[in-house]
Amino acid sequence: MTERRLEDVDSETEDFAQQIADQVTSFLLALREIAKEGGGSAISLLLLEVSQVLLAGARLGAQHDFTPPQEHQPDVGPEADLDELRLRLATILDSVDTYSFVFDPYAPEIVINQMSDDLTSIATDLENGLRHYRQGNVMEALWWWQFSYVSSWGNLAGAILNALLTVVAHDRLDAEFTGEDEDLAAANEMLDATGA
């Protein structure tokens, strides 16, 4: 980890930034682990992780606008290569990877995307802010997380959350009732026996 050089930031803002950084780190670690392990619980785990990172985003969105100390972003090095993560997620999500959503409900137009691409895009935005934070650029990190939440990843995460919840709902609620034929036969026997 890079040595952090702290800006002149009040303790309340520093605490808030640390909490967001912890949530971002947790999301990124979990996303990598889900992509690596896969398995039958991947959809449920993604639902949980996206929900949790949206809480961080909502907390950022509820704050006053953060202002970076410099006009231009400091260089924090190259973005992480997340292509392998994207490919693994695409394999895990398989038939539910492609989904549709309305990006702007006030100018409704259906967008068709891949969840694997969108999850990777979210991870890229979050990781960029985390690199700023780890280098001690606290206000830059907060500004970036807040800006990218409002302009991009918040909407994508909300759409993904809805898609994942839909997959879980279909899995749990669309199961056919296999005992229906037996129940109907038993009910008919009871009706025949009573002479109805």
VENJOTA-V812546 format. One record per pair of residues at least 24 apart in sequence whose C-alpha atoms are under 7 Angstrom apart, sorted by sequence separation. I is the first residue (numbers start at 1). J is the second residue. If there is no record, write none. Layout:
# VENJOTA-V812546
i;j
I;J
I;J
This chain:
# VENJOTA-V812546
i;j
27;53
90;116
89;116
24;53
23;53
86;116
86;117
122;153
23;56
86;120
20;56
82;120
118;156
115;160
79;128
35;85
103;155
32;85
35;88
35;89
38;92
76;131
76;132
101;159
99;163
69;139
68;139
69;140
67;139
68;140
66;139
68;143
66;142
67;143
66;143
61;146
60;146
61;150
57;149
28;123
57;154
54;154
24;126
54;157
50;157
21;130
51;161
50;161
47;161
47;164
47;165
17;138
43;164
17;142
7;136
4;134
5;135
6;136
7;137
4;135
5;136
6;137
7;138
2;134
3;135
4;136
2;135
